[in-house]
Amino acid sequence: MKRTYGVSAEMWDSMLLKQSGLCAICDIPMINPHIDYCHTQGPIRGLLCHRCNMGIGGFEDDYVLLRRAAFYCENSGGIFQAKKFENRNSERDAQNG
């Protein structure tokens, strides 16, 4: 950790304690914490679980895309999925009817 991120054992322990061993995003207990840092500016932001670290990494720290993804998830309402299942059931009923 120290070579890659410049984090000493004391700093690591301090971050874990400050976060109570929980992921900074989802608040679940971390088994194998990941150091989260800004890829463009460098400062360490905190410790994340694997899932949250991969999620942020997948969006390459693009805050605009992260906000758009959150908005999409909160507001999409599953319209397309509901129609997809509705169409599948209609097709099945027509074949059996």
C-alpha positions in Angstrom: 0.0 0.0 0.0 2.7 2.4 0.9 4.5 2.0 -2.4 1.4 2.3 -4.5 -0.7 4.8 -2.6 1.7 6.3 0.0 -0.4 4.9 2.8 1.3 3.7 6.0 -0.1 1.0 8.2 -1.1 3.7 10.7 -2.9 5.7 8.1 -4.7 2.5 6.9 -5.8 1.7 10.4 -7.0 5.3 10.9 -9.1 5.2 7.7 -10.7 1.9 8.7 -11.4 3.2 12.2 -12.9 6.4 10.9 -15.2 4.5 8.6 -16.0 1.9 11.3 -14.8 -0.8 8.9 -17.7 0.1 6.5 -17.7 1.0 2.9 -17.8 4.8 2.4 -20.6 4.4 -0.2 -22.9 1.5 0.8 -22.1 1.2 4.5 -21.6 -2.6 4.4 -18.7 -4.2 6.3 -15.7 -4.6 4.1 -13.9 -7.9 3.8 -11.1 -6.7 1.6 -11.2 -2.8 1.5 -10.0 -1.0 -1.6 -8.3 2.4 -1.4 -10.4 4.9 -3.4 -8.6 7.8 -4.9 -9.2 10.4 -7.6 -7.6 9.1 -10.8 -7.2 12.6 -12.2 -6.1 14.6 -9.2 -4.7 11.9 -6.9 -6.0 12.4 -3.4 -7.3 9.4 -1.4 -11.0 9.7 -0.8 -11.6 6.7 1.5 -12.0 3.0 1.6 -14.6 1.1 -0.5 -15.9 -2.4 -0.8 -15.1 -4.3 -4.1 -18.5 -3.7 -5.6 -18.5 0.1 -5.1 -14.9 0.4 -6.1 -15.6 -1.4 -9.4 -18.7 0.7 -10.0 -16.9 3.9 -9.7 -14.0 2.5 -11.7 -16.4 1.4 -14.5 -17.5 5.0 -14.8 -13.8 6.2 -14.8 -14.5 8.8 -12.1 -16.8 10.7 -14.5 -19.1 12.5 -12.1 -21.5 13.5 -14.8 -22.0 9.9 -15.9 -22.3 8.7 -12.3 -25.1 11.3 -11.7 -26.8 10.4 -15.0 -26.6 6.7 -14.1 -28.2 7.3 -10.6 -30.9 9.5 -12.2 -31.6 6.8 -14.7 -31.9 4.0 -12.1 -34.1 6.2 -9.9 -36.4 7.3 -12.7 -36.6 4.7 -15.4 -39.5 2.8 -13.7 -38.7 -0.4 -15.5 -41.0 0.5 -18.4 -39.2 -1.5 -21.0 -38.8 -4.6 -18.9 -42.5 -4.7 -18.1 -43.4 -4.4 -21.8 -40.8 -7.1 -22.6 -42.4 -9.6 -20.2 -45.9 -8.6 -21.3 -45.0 -9.3 -24.9 -43.4 -12.6 -24.0 -46.5 -13.7 -22.1 -48.8 -12.6 -25.0 -46.7 -14.7 -27.4 -46.8 -17.7 -25.2 -50.6 -17.4 -24.6 -51.2 -17.1 -28.4 -49.2 -20.3 -29.0 -51.1 -22.2 -26.3 -54.5 -20.8 -27.1 
